[in-house]
């Protein structure tokens, strides 16, 4: 096999809580993460030129080692000791960039999985996650996917019962959010309202869709929404169109709504798409 194409799925946060800060500057978190159907296409092909080349259909995405996908390839060869014969990585980007959806991390995870297959290294998921963690805290989750409780800096993962199936409308306004700036503001003023992550885990265990929807909460939303009124606007539209629950994902700015009713989901998608072009209709995986 000389080439492989993989889906690299986005994630949303059903809950997100910041629980502390370590001496090294990293923040500890406790959150429930969920894969959704929206995905990038990542194709990895062996070449014979000794170079790692990345192409992407979005011109604003870096194609050098600023891109986690390139760094993932370098980390794979460093770990295995294999000599890279040459690689071509192509990313067809559907996941919004700098959006709180782990778009870069999931592409890196796909590259690690692809290389493990192409070079028949059979590293196993645990080892791939160890490599992934050197790239970013979300990469181990993106390698495993599904419904997970994430703790530590996000790398301590515990599988949870699958979330009830539903449709998801994702909407990213046309700006990026600095995760570091959000964390800095949380350090100054820890939000008073915290997510009920234990209750979310219980709702998932019971297959309680309404319980999941009622417990959607992200402490970062209180910070980001104050600076960007679009977050509240998107959330209001989602709820007015009949979303069963809505919240921001990650440090934002993407905001999502969960829907059991496909007509309501389509109406929310249509209304938001007319205002915010980077709007997507997908589903819980």
N, C-alpha and C positions, 0 to 999 in steps of 0.2 A: 504494500500500500504506500503510495507516494503523496496522497492528498486526502484530506478529511474536512468535512463541513459540519459544524455544530451550531445548535441554537444556544445563545447566551441570554438567559432570561433576566428581566428586571425583578427587583424586589420592592415591597412596600413595608412600612412599619405599622403593625396593628397597635402596638404600644411602643413608646420610647421614653425611658427615664434615665437621667444622668445621676449616678449615685455617689460620685466622688472624683477626686483627682489624685493621680499618683505622683511620686517625686520626680519621675521622668517627664512629666508634663501631659502624659496621656490621661484621658478621662475614663472612668469606669461607667458602665451602662448596664441596664437591665431592660431588655426589649423583646418583643415578639416580632419575628420577621417572617414574611410570606412571599413566595414566588408568584409571579403573575405571567400571563401568556405573552405579553409584549417582549420581544427579544430581538437582539442583533444576530445577524448571520456572520459567523467567524469561520473562514476557510484558511487552513494551514497546509502548505504544499512544500515538499522537499525540493530544493534546487541544488545546483553543484557549483555555485559561485562563492561559497564561504561567507556570504553576507546575510543579514536578517533585514528583510525589506518589508515595510508595512504600507499598505494602501487603504484608503477609506473614501467612501463616497461623500463624506462631509468635509469640505475644504478647511474648515476651522479646527478639525481634530488633528493634533500633532502626530506626526508619523515617525518621530525619532524616539530616543529613549525616555522622553517625557511621557510617552504612552505606556501605560501599565502592561499592555499586551507584549510590547518589545521587551520590557523588563522581565516579564514572566518567562519569555523564551531564554533570555540570558540566565535567569535564576535556575531554570531547568537544566541547562547544560553545565552550569557551575556545580550544581548538586550531584549530577550523575557522572561528571567527568568525561562525558562524551564530547567529541569534537563536532561542532556544528558544520554540516556539509554545505549549508545554505538553506534559507527558509524564505518563503513568501507568505506573509499574513495579509489577508484581505478582510476588512470589516465593512459589512453593509449595516449602517447605523439606523436603527429605529428608535432606540431608547434615547430620550432627551439627555443632553450633556449637562453636567453640573446641576443635577436636578434632584438629588436625594434618592435616586433609584438604583445606585450601585452600577451604573453603566460601564465605567472603566474597570471596576473590580470583576464584573461578570465576564467581560471580554478576556481579562487576564486568566480567569479560571478556565475559560474555554480553551485558551492556548495551552495551559498546563495539561488538561485532559487530552487534547489533540496530540501533543508531543508524546505523552505516555503511551498512546496507542500507536502512533507512527513509528516510534523507535522501540516498541515492544519492551519497555522497561518494567512494566507491571509494578509500579511503585506502591500502589494501593492508595486509598483515599486519605488515610491518616498522614502519610508522607507528603502527598500532594498538598494537604492543608498546612503542613509545617512549612513547605516552600511558599505557599500562598500568603501565610502570615507575615513573611518578610517583605511582602509587597504592599499589604494593607489589611486592616482589621476585618474588612468585609469579604475578602477573597475566600477564606475558609467556608463562610456561609454560602457563597455563590457556588463553590464546588459541590456542596451537599444539597442545597436548595430545599424546597418544601416549606413546612411550618416548623419554626425553631424558636426556642427560648435562647437568647444570646446574652451572655454575661461576661465579666471581666472587661476587656476593652472591646468586646464583641466576638472574641475568638472561642469562648467557652460555650459550646453549643449542645443543647439538649433537645432531641426530637419531641415534637408535640403531635397530638392527633391532628389530622388534616383539617384545615378550615372548611366549613360548609361551602359548597360551590356557589358562586354568584358572579355577576358581572361587575367590572371595575371600570369606572371612568377616571382617567388620569389627565390632569391639566397642568402644564408648566407655563407660567407667564414668561415674558421675554426678558428675563434677567437672571443672573446667577447669584448665589448666596455664598458668602465666605463661612465655611464651617468653623474655622478658627475664631472668627469674630463672634459667632453665635455662642461658642463655648466660653469665650471671654466674658460675654454679658451674663451668662448663667453663673459663672464664677462670682461675679459681682452681686447678683441677685438671683439666688436659687428660687425658682417658681414655687408658690405655695401649693398649687394644685398638682398632684402627681397621678400618673396612670395607675389603674387597678390591674397590674400585670398578673397577680395571682388569680383575680377574678376572670381575666381573659383566658388564662390557662384552663380554669375550671369550665368556662363556657365552651372552649374548644373540645375538652374531654367529653362534654355532654352533647356535642353537636348542636349547640344552642346558637343559631344564627343571630337572633335578636340580641342575645347576651353579648356576642362578639361586637355587633354594631354599636351597642350602647356603651361599650368600653373602649372604643377607639380613642386614643389620646397620646399626644406627643408633647413633652415639655418644651421642645424647641419651637413649637408653633407659637407659643406666647411671645417669644423673642422676635421671631421672623415676621410675624403678622403685624407687630407694632411698627416695624420699619417699612412694611410693604402692604398697603391696603388691598392689593390684588388678591392676597391670600384669603382674606375675609370675603371678598367679592366672589371668588370662585366657590368657596365653601357655601355661601348663601345660595348661589345658583344651583349647586348640586342638591342641597336640601330642599329648595323650593321646587325642584323637578322631581322630588320623590326619593332621593337617596335614603337608604335605611340607616346610614351613618357616614360621616366624612371626617377626614383628618389630613394633616400634612405628613409627608414622608421624609424621613431623615432630617437634615438641616434645611430642607426645602430647596426650591420653592414649590415643587410639585405637590399638589393637593389632589386627593382622590375621594371618590364616593363609591360605596358598595350598593348594589341593586339586585333584588330578586326579580323585579319586573323588567323585562327586556324593552318594553315600549318606553318606560320611564328612563331607562339607561340611554336609549337612543335619543330621546328628547334632550336629555342633559348634554349628551355628546354634541348634538347639532347646535344647541344654544351656545355652548362654550367654544366650540370650534370656530364659530363666526367671530368671536372676540379674541380668542387665543389660539392661533394656528397649531401650536404644539399640544394638541389634545388627542387622546387615544381611548378607544373602547376596547377593553380586553376582558380577561376573566381570571379568577383564582385558579391556580394549578393544584 
